[in-house]
């Protein structure tokens, strides 16, 4: 799910309270196209654990008020320069999205 700038900012404020150092990957970053080819069209986030996305907490409802963080890849080196993709891991982290629409 692609998030608007307002939703990205709103999500980051909440994510950094739960998962410090989370950053959104800018849409114009060179690796965004590669990630989209592998994982689909999403707003991508990086944190200390790896690569994540936010999907609606209620399936098939992108306008839903809540989004669940899903981990798609984990860092495989201490320098955090290489990611290993894995099956999606649904985390317990949920963010409110509807106030930022």
Phi, psi and omega in degrees: 000129175276136179254147173290164178303319180297318179291324177298311180300316180296317179295317180298321178301319179284319181297318182293340173284331182258323183227085184306150177071021176287137179227144174271139176278123180300143180300332182269006178292141183302330183277349183302318180297319179296316179296320178295323177297323183276316190249352183100178185276103183219167163271125185258144179234145174243143173215188183298337181269338180145218185257131179226165172226171174240129177239155178303137178294333174256116181307147178063027181220079182292345178269004182301154182282343182238143176236141180256137179278130181238125180272128183252335183206151180241150176294140179247003177222154182296333180281354181057051178246348182228134180248146173244116178291153177209170177303147181306133177248113179283120182269174177274359183277122179234137178238151176275131182245332191296332180288343184255004186300000000 
